[in-house]
Amino acid sequence: MSDLLAAVIIILLYFFEGYCIQYLFRSFAKPRILNIKQSEYAVGVIWIIIRLICFFLPLDETLTSLKLLISAFALFLFCLLWYKGNVLLKVFLVIQFIALRELKFFSSYSLTYIYNFIIDVISDFAYKEMIDTEVYLILVKVIIFLSLATVQIIQGVILLFSLKKIVRYYHYQNNYNLNKEFFFYLLPSVAGLLIVILIRILIVTVESGGQVLLYDKYPSLYFIVPMIAIVLLISIIFSFKLYQDMTELQRLQTDKVILENQIIQMQNSITEMEHLYDDIRSVKHDMKNNMEVFQNLLQKKYLSDGSQDDEIKQYFDGMYYTVEQLDNRVCTGNAVSDAVINSKFRYAEKEIKNIKLNAVDFVLPDNINIQAYDIGIILNNGLDNAIEACKKMRIKYPVSETFIFVRSFCKRNMFFIEIENSFDGILNIDKDSSYPLSTKEDSKSHGIGLRNIKSCAKKYSGDIDCIIEDKKFILSVMLKG
């Protein structure tokens, strides 16, 4: 009966390992046959079959390492045929799983020493006839069962914990290939696997024609071996995390360089835009003056002749109107803020019928030492949030009054930008930042606009504040100019 229970526990462990290997592989690779709904579970089923076959193979205990190699090779062949991606990825997954599986075994196996000690104590009691033989046999069976069950449960927890950490640290899901990083990932796992194979080879020795466990010969191994296994497990997990962090840092640095180059190009474009803006205003001013001169000359001519030409008058009126169109509806004194506010206002008028828009009180003084690029970021993100709030309010309350007002003012050596807008009175607040969350469906975009604005404010030793008054929201940005 006890042998049957032990077999059941071991088979249950194989099923759990099947789940674990499926969990690992689906995080790194995809099956070639995607139209089969259960295709990702195939590796777990195959692993269970492989382990059951190896379990019933008539091999001596000294050949346990051979069973391990057979299992690993069979698993690799299946992965080679079943999964997408290059060979290196599949080698990595197989070795990673086998190494973690073996290390979790040796990290918990020493618990059997405690149970063996308890059995020795009970045996001593039985020898001294302090307990009945029947009770003794029942207690031994119970302890053996508990020993096996406890060890298997701890092994399962260690394996799943290790795999979850590796999957969590993996930044590049759906990338089905490994290249140069393969060797860095694999070194700790290979080292751990080789040490495990060495322990399995040495753990059973032959003395006086009989097999002797090295644990029995050197009891200190009950503590040394699990320490080695735990250290190797930690090194595998953290070396993987370390390289992932290094790769991510390198990617972020590359993105930062690209972003800095884009910012430099944008700033150059902004400078050119400001020059063009000044030129347009100068040309417009000259054209209006020239047209006034021409119109006065023509009027003098017609007055002297006593005639009048309505067609010429209409022509000049049309020219005046065309020249006036060169001006934006909002004039702040800065080309970038003019372009941003006018663009956002046009979009708001298109999306929200009868919305009230006003930026008359927004002026950017010449003596303010704030880059136009940063002003653009503040206005872009702030107006995007305001328009989003007004759209949501109009959908919820179709006849409600919606408005967006933009203003600025100076107080001592601080420059303030305020964007006031209507909203439906409901806000979701981020617990970490204490700022409102975006209502967009993409949760990853939550708070990005306000974070960008806050970043610009910090750049000028300032900050932002969100003021809520009934159904009116005011974003106040303070900058040291």
C-alpha positions as CSV (number, residue, x, y, z in Angstrom):
1,M,0.0,0.0,0.0
2,S,2.8,2.4,0.9
3,D,4.5,1.7,-2.4
4,L,1.3,2.5,-4.3
5,L,0.9,5.8,-2.4
6,A,4.6,6.7,-3.2
7,A,4.0,6.0,-6.9
8,V,0.9,8.2,-6.8
9,I,2.8,11.1,-5.3
10,I,5.6,10.8,-7.8
11,I,3.1,10.6,-10.7
12,L,1.3,13.7,-9.3
13,L,4.7,15.5,-9.2
14,Y,5.2,14.6,-12.9
15,F,1.8,16.2,-13.7
16,F,2.8,19.3,-11.8
17,E,6.2,19.4,-13.7
18,G,4.1,19.1,-16.9
19,Y,2.2,22.2,-15.9
20,C,5.5,24.0,-15.0
21,I,7.2,23.2,-18.2
22,Q,4.2,24.3,-20.2
23,Y,4.1,27.6,-18.2
24,L,7.8,28.2,-19.0
25,F,7.6,27.3,-22.7
26,R,4.5,29.3,-23.5
27,S,6.2,32.5,-22.1
28,F,9.2,32.1,-24.5
29,A,7.9,30.3,-27.6
30,K,4.8,29.6,-29.7
31,P,3.7,26.3,-31.2
32,R,4.0,25.9,-35.0
33,I,0.4,24.7,-35.1
34,L,-1.6,27.7,-33.8
35,N,-5.0,26.6,-35.0
36,I,-5.2,23.9,-32.4
37,K,-6.6,25.4,-29.2
38,Q,-4.7,23.1,-26.9
39,S,-1.4,23.1,-28.8
40,E,0.4,25.0,-26.0
41,Y,-0.3,22.2,-23.5
42,A,1.4,19.5,-25.7
43,V,4.8,20.0,-24.1
44,G,3.4,19.3,-20.6
45,V,1.8,16.1,-21.8
46,I,5.0,15.0,-23.6
47,W,7.0,15.7,-20.4
48,I,4.6,13.5,-18.3
49,I,4.9,10.7,-20.9
50,I,8.7,11.0,-20.9
51,R,9.0,10.9,-17.1
52,L,6.6,7.9,-16.8
53,I,8.7,6.0,-19.4
54,C,11.9,6.8,-17.6
55,F,10.2,5.9,-14.2
56,F,9.5,2.4,-15.4
57,L,12.8,1.9,-17.2
58,P,14.7,-1.1,-15.6
59,L,17.8,1.0,-14.9
60,D,20.0,0.8,-11.8
61,E,20.1,3.7,-9.3
62,T,23.6,4.4,-10.4
63,L,22.2,5.2,-13.9
64,T,19.9,8.0,-12.7
65,S,22.0,10.5,-14.7
66,L,21.3,8.4,-17.8
67,K,17.6,8.8,-17.3
68,L,18.1,12.5,-16.9
69,L,19.9,12.8,-20.2
70,I,17.3,10.6,-22.0
71,S,14.6,12.9,-20.7
72,A,16.4,16.1,-21.7
73,F,17.2,14.8,-25.2
74,A,13.6,13.5,-25.8
75,L,12.2,16.9,-24.7
76,F,14.6,18.8,-27.0
77,L,13.6,16.7,-30.0
78,F,9.9,17.5,-29.4
79,C,10.6,21.2,-28.9
80,L,12.6,21.3,-32.1
81,L,9.7,20.0,-34.1
82,W,6.8,21.6,-32.2
83,Y,7.9,25.2,-31.5
84,K,8.8,28.2,-33.6
85,G,12.1,30.0,-33.1
86,N,15.8,29.1,-33.6
87,V,17.6,26.1,-32.1
88,L,19.3,28.2,-29.4
89,L,16.0,29.2,-27.9
90,K,14.9,25.6,-27.6
91,V,18.3,24.5,-26.1
92,F,18.0,27.3,-23.6
93,L,14.5,26.3,-22.5
94,V,15.3,22.6,-22.2
95,I,18.5,23.1,-20.2
96,Q,16.9,25.8,-18.1
97,F,14.0,23.6,-17.1
98,I,16.1,20.5,-16.5
99,A,18.6,22.4,-14.4
100,L,15.9,24.0,-12.2
101,R,14.1,20.7,-11.9
102,E,17.3,18.9,-10.7
103,L,18.4,21.7,-8.4
104,K,15.0,21.8,-6.7
105,F,15.4,18.1,-6.0
106,F,18.7,18.4,-4.2
107,S,17.7,21.6,-2.4
108,S,14.9,19.8,-0.6
109,Y,16.0,16.1,-0.5
110,S,18.0,16.6,2.7
111,L,14.7,17.0,4.6
112,T,14.6,13.2,4.5
113,Y,17.4,13.3,7.0
114,I,15.0,14.7,9.6
115,Y,12.5,12.0,8.9
116,N,15.2,9.3,9.0
117,F,16.3,10.6,12.3
118,I,12.6,10.3,13.6
119,I,12.4,6.8,12.3
120,D,15.7,5.9,14.1
121,V,14.2,7.3,17.3
122,I,11.0,5.3,16.9
123,S,13.0,2.2,16.0
124,D,15.0,2.6,19.2
125,F,11.7,2.8,21.1
126,A,10.5,-0.4,19.4
127,Y,13.8,-2.1,20.1
128,K,13.4,-1.2,23.8
129,E,9.8,-2.5,23.6
130,M,8.5,0.9,24.5
131,I,5.9,0.7,21.7
132,D,4.2,-2.2,20.0
133,T,5.5,-3.7,16.8
134,E,2.3,-3.0,15.0
135,V,2.2,0.6,16.1
136,Y,5.8,0.9,15.1
137,L,5.1,-0.3,11.5
138,I,2.2,2.1,11.2
139,L,4.3,5.0,12.4
140,V,7.1,4.2,10.0
141,K,4.7,4.0,7.0
142,V,3.1,7.3,8.0
143,I,6.5,9.0,8.4
144,I,7.8,7.7,5.1
145,F,4.6,8.9,3.4
146,L,4.9,12.4,5.1
147,S,8.5,12.5,4.2
148,L,7.8,11.8,0.5
149,A,4.8,14.2,0.4
150,T,6.6,17.0,2.1
151,V,9.7,16.8,-0.1
152,Q,7.6,16.6,-3.3
153,I,5.5,19.6,-2.2
154,I,8.6,21.7,-1.4
155,Q,10.2,20.7,-4.6
156,G,7.1,21.8,-6.5
157,V,7.0,25.2,-4.8
158,I,10.7,25.8,-5.4
159,L,10.3,24.9,-9.1
160,L,7.3,27.0,-9.7
161,F,8.8,29.9,-7.8
162,S,12.0,29.8,-9.9
163,L,10.1,29.6,-13.2
164,K,7.8,32.5,-12.2
165,K,10.8,34.7,-11.4
166,I,12.4,33.9,-14.8
167,V,9.2,34.6,-16.7
168,R,8.6,37.8,-14.7
169,Y,12.1,39.1,-15.5
170,Y,11.8,38.3,-19.2
171,H,11.2,41.6,-21.0
172,Y,10.8,40.4,-24.6
173,Q,7.9,38.1,-24.8
174,N,7.0,36.9,-28.4
175,N,10.6,37.2,-29.4
176,Y,11.2,33.6,-30.6
177,N,14.9,33.8,-31.1
178,L,18.0,34.0,-29.0
179,N,21.4,35.2,-30.3
180,K,24.4,36.4,-28.4
181,E,22.5,36.5,-25.1
182,F,22.1,32.7,-25.3
183,F,25.5,31.9,-23.9
184,F,25.1,34.3,-21.0
185,Y,21.7,32.9,-20.1
186,L,23.0,29.3,-20.4
187,L,26.3,29.4,-18.4
188,P,24.7,29.3,-14.9
189,S,22.2,26.6,-16.0
190,V,24.9,24.4,-17.5
191,A,27.1,24.8,-14.5
192,G,24.2,23.8,-12.2
193,L,23.3,20.9,-14.4
194,L,26.9,19.6,-14.5
195,I,27.2,19.8,-10.7
196,V,23.9,17.9,-10.4
197,I,25.1,15.2,-12.7
198,L,28.4,15.0,-10.7
199,I,26.5,14.6,-7.4
200,R,24.3,11.9,-8.9
201,I,27.3,10.0,-10.1
202,L,29.1,10.3,-6.8
203,I,26.2,9.9,-4.4
204,V,26.1,6.2,-4.7
205,T,29.3,4.2,-4.1
206,V,30.1,0.5,-3.9
207,E,31.8,-0.8,-0.8
208,S,32.3,-4.4,0.2
209,G,30.1,-5.5,-2.7
210,G,27.2,-3.3,-1.6
211,Q,25.8,0.1,-2.5
212,V,26.4,2.9,0.0
213,L,24.9,6.4,-0.1
214,L,27.5,9.1,0.2
215,Y,24.9,10.9,2.5
216,D,25.2,8.0,5.0
217,K,29.0,8.0,4.8
218,Y,29.3,11.8,5.2
219,P,26.1,13.1,7.0
220,S,27.3,16.7,6.6
221,L,26.3,16.4,2.9
222,Y,22.7,16.6,4.0
223,F,23.4,20.3,4.6
224,I,26.2,21.0,2.1
225,V,24.4,19.7,-1.0
226,P,21.2,21.7,-0.5
227,M,23.2,24.8,0.2
228,I,25.0,24.3,-3.1
229,A,21.7,23.7,-4.9
230,I,20.1,26.8,-3.4
231,V,23.1,29.0,-4.3
232,L,23.0,27.6,-7.9
233,L,19.2,28.3,-8.1
234,I,19.7,31.8,-7.0
235,S,22.6,32.4,-9.4
236,I,20.5,31.1,-12.3
237,I,17.6,33.4,-11.5
238,F,19.6,36.5,-10.7
239,S,22.0,36.1,-13.6
240,F,19.0,36.0,-15.9
241,K,17.6,39.1,-14.2
242,L,20.9,40.9,-14.4
243,Y,21.3,40.3,-18.1
244,Q,17.7,41.3,-18.7
245,D,18.2,44.5,-16.8
246,M,21.4,45.2,-18.7
247,T,19.7,44.6,-22.0
248,E,16.8,46.8,-21.0
249,L,19.2,49.5,-19.8
250,Q,21.0,49.4,-23.1
251,R,17.7,49.6,-25.0
252,L,16.7,52.6,-22.9
253,Q,20.0,54.3,-23.5
254,T,19.7,53.8,-27.2
255,D,16.1,55.2,-27.1
256,K,17.4,58.1,-25.1
257,V,20.0,58.9,-27.7
258,I,17.4,58.7,-30.4
259,L,15.0,60.8,-28.4
260,E,17.7,63.4,-27.7
261,N,18.5,63.6,-31.4
262,Q,14.8,64.0,-32.2
263,I,14.5,66.8,-29.6
264,I,17.5,68.6,-31.0
265,Q,16.0,68.4,-34.5
266,M,12.6,69.5,-33.1
267,Q,14.2,72.4,-31.3
268,N,16.0,73.5,-34.6
269,S,12.6,73.2,-36.4
270,I,11.0,75.3,-33.6
271,T,13.7,78.0,-34.1
272,E,13.1,78.0,-37.8
273,M,9.3,78.2,-37.2
274,E,9.8,81.2,-34.9
275,H,11.9,83.0,-37.5
276,L,9.3,82.1,-40.2
277,Y,6.5,83.3,-37.9
278,D,8.3,86.7,-37.4
279,D,8.9,87.0,-41.2
280,I,5.2,86.3,-41.9
281,R,4.1,88.9,-39.5
282,S,6.6,91.4,-41.0
283,V,5.5,90.6,-44.6
284,K,1.8,90.9,-43.5
285,H,2.5,94.2,-41.9
286,D,4.3,95.5,-45.0
287,M,1.5,94.2,-47.3
288,K,-1.2,95.9,-45.4
289,N,0.7,99.2,-45.4
290,N,1.4,98.9,-49.2
291,M,-2.3,98.1,-49.9
292,E,-3.4,101.1,-47.9
293,V,-1.0,103.3,-49.9
294,F,-2.3,101.8,-53.2
295,Q,-5.9,102.2,-52.1
296,N,-5.3,105.9,-51.1
297,L,-3.7,106.6,-54.4
298,L,-6.5,105.0,-56.4
299,Q,-9.1,106.9,-54.3
300,K,-7.3,110.2,-55.0
301,K,-7.3,109.4,-58.7
302,Y,-11.0,108.5,-58.8
303,L,-11.8,111.6,-56.7
304,S,-9.9,113.8,-59.2
305,D,-11.7,112.1,-62.1
306,G,-15.0,112.1,-60.4
307,S,-15.5,108.3,-61.0
308,Q,-15.6,105.2,-58.8
309,D,-14.9,101.5,-59.5
310,D,-16.7,99.0,-57.2
311,E,-14.8,96.1,-58.7
312,I,-11.4,97.5,-57.6
313,K,-12.9,98.2,-54.2
314,Q,-14.0,94.6,-53.8
315,Y,-10.7,93.3,-55.0
316,F,-8.9,95.3,-52.3
317,D,-11.3,94.1,-49.7
318,G,-10.6,90.5,-50.7
319,M,-6.9,91.1,-50.5
320,Y,-7.3,92.5,-47.0
321,Y,-9.3,89.4,-45.9
322,T,-6.6,87.1,-47.4
323,V,-3.8,88.9,-45.5
324,E,-5.8,88.7,-42.3
325,Q,-6.0,84.9,-42.7
326,L,-2.2,84.8,-42.2
327,D,-2.8,85.5,-38.5
328,N,-3.8,82.8,-36.1
329,R,-7.0,83.2,-34.1
330,V,-4.8,83.0,-31.0
331,C,-1.7,85.2,-30.8
332,T,0.4,84.6,-27.7
333,G,3.7,86.1,-28.9
334,N,5.3,82.7,-29.6
335,A,5.1,80.6,-32.7
336,V,5.1,77.3,-31.0
337,S,2.3,78.1,-28.4
338,D,0.3,79.7,-31.2
339,A,0.6,76.6,-33.3
340,V,-0.3,74.2,-30.5
341,I,-3.3,76.2,-29.1
342,N,-4.7,76.9,-32.6
343,S,-4.3,73.2,-33.6
344,K,-5.9,71.9,-30.4
345,F,-8.8,74.5,-30.5
346,R,-9.6,73.5,-34.2
347,Y,-9.7,69.8,-33.2
348,A,-11.9,70.6,-30.1
349,E,-14.3,72.6,-32.3
350,K,-14.5,69.7,-34.7
351,E,-15.1,67.1,-32.0
352,I,-17.3,69.0,-29.6
353,K,-20.1,71.1,-30.9
354,N,-20.5,74.6,-29.4
355,I,-17.5,74.3,-27.1
356,K,-16.3,77.6,-25.7
357,L,-12.6,78.2,-26.3
358,N,-10.6,81.1,-25.0
359,A,-6.8,81.8,-24.8
360,V,-6.9,85.6,-24.8
361,D,-5.3,85.7,-21.4
362,F,-2.4,83.5,-22.4
363,V,0.7,85.5,-23.2
364,L,4.3,84.4,-23.3
365,P,6.4,87.4,-22.3
366,D,9.8,87.9,-24.1
367,N,11.7,87.9,-20.8
368,I,10.6,84.4,-19.8
369,N,13.5,82.0,-20.0
370,I,11.6,78.9,-20.9
371,Q,12.2,76.9,-24.0
372,A,9.4,76.8,-26.5
373,Y,9.7,73.0,-26.7
374,D,8.8,72.7,-23.1
375,I,5.9,75.1,-23.4
376,G,4.7,73.0,-26.3
377,I,4.8,69.8,-24.2
378,I,2.8,71.5,-21.4
379,L,0.2,72.9,-23.7
380,N,-0.1,69.7,-25.9
381,N,-0.6,67.3,-22.9
382,G,-2.7,69.7,-20.9
383,L,-5.1,70.5,-23.8
384,D,-5.3,66.8,-24.8
385,N,-6.5,66.0,-21.3
386,A,-8.9,68.9,-21.3
387,I,-10.4,67.9,-24.6
388,E,-10.7,64.3,-23.5
389,A,-12.6,65.5,-20.3
390,C,-14.9,67.7,-22.4
391,K,-15.7,64.9,-24.9
392,K,-16.5,62.6,-22.0
393,M,-18.8,65.2,-20.4
394,R,-20.6,65.9,-23.7
395,I,-21.2,62.2,-24.2
396,K,-22.6,61.8,-20.7
397,Y,-24.5,65.1,-20.6
398,P,-25.3,66.0,-24.3
399,V,-26.8,69.5,-23.4
400,S,-24.0,70.4,-20.9
401,E,-21.9,73.5,-21.4
402,T,-18.3,72.6,-22.2
403,F,-15.3,75.0,-22.2
404,I,-11.6,75.2,-22.3
405,F,-9.8,78.4,-21.1
406,V,-6.0,78.9,-21.3
407,R,-4.3,81.7,-19.4
408,S,-1.0,82.7,-18.0
409,F,0.3,85.2,-15.5
410,C,3.5,86.1,-13.7
411,K,3.9,86.3,-9.9
412,R,7.3,87.4,-8.7
413,N,9.8,85.3,-10.5
414,M,7.4,82.5,-11.3
415,F,5.4,82.0,-14.5
416,F,2.1,80.2,-14.2
417,I,0.1,78.4,-17.0
418,E,-3.4,77.4,-16.2
419,I,-5.7,75.2,-18.3
420,E,-9.3,75.3,-17.1
421,N,-11.9,72.9,-18.5
422,S,-15.3,71.4,-17.7
423,F,-15.6,67.8,-16.8
424,D,-18.3,65.4,-15.6
425,G,-17.3,65.6,-11.9
426,I,-15.9,62.1,-11.7
427,L,-12.2,61.5,-11.4
428,N,-10.1,58.4,-10.8
429,I,-7.1,59.3,-8.7
430,D,-3.7,57.5,-8.9
431,K,-2.8,56.4,-5.4
432,D,1.0,56.8,-6.1
433,S,1.0,60.2,-7.8
434,S,-2.3,61.7,-6.4
435,Y,-3.1,62.8,-9.9
436,P,-6.1,62.0,-12.0
437,L,-5.9,59.0,-14.3
438,S,-6.7,59.1,-18.0
439,T,-10.1,57.7,-19.0
440,K,-8.6,56.1,-22.2
441,E,-9.0,52.4,-22.6
442,D,-5.3,51.8,-22.8
443,S,-4.3,51.5,-19.1
444,K,-0.6,52.0,-20.0
445,S,-1.4,55.6,-21.0
446,H,-2.7,56.5,-17.5
447,G,-1.1,59.7,-16.2
448,I,1.6,59.9,-18.9
449,G,0.4,63.4,-19.9
450,L,0.6,64.8,-16.4
451,R,3.9,63.1,-15.8
452,N,5.3,64.8,-18.9
453,I,4.0,68.1,-17.7
454,K,5.4,67.6,-14.2
455,S,8.8,66.6,-15.7
456,C,8.9,69.9,-17.6
457,A,7.9,71.8,-14.5
458,K,10.6,70.2,-12.4
459,K,13.1,71.2,-15.1
460,Y,12.4,74.8,-14.2
461,S,12.2,74.3,-10.4
462,G,8.4,74.2,-10.5
463,D,5.5,71.9,-10.0
464,I,1.9,71.2,-11.0
465,D,-1.3,71.4,-9.1
466,C,-4.8,70.0,-9.9
467,I,-7.7,72.1,-8.6
468,I,-11.2,70.7,-8.7
469,E,-14.2,73.0,-8.2
470,D,-17.6,71.2,-8.7
471,K,-17.5,70.3,-12.4
472,K,-14.5,72.5,-13.3
473,F,-11.0,71.2,-13.4
474,I,-7.9,73.5,-13.4
475,L,-4.4,72.4,-14.2
476,S,-2.0,74.9,-12.8
477,V,1.7,74.7,-13.9
478,M,4.3,76.7,-12.0
479,L,7.6,77.4,-13.7
480,K,10.5,79.5,-12.6
481,G,11.3,81.8,-15.5
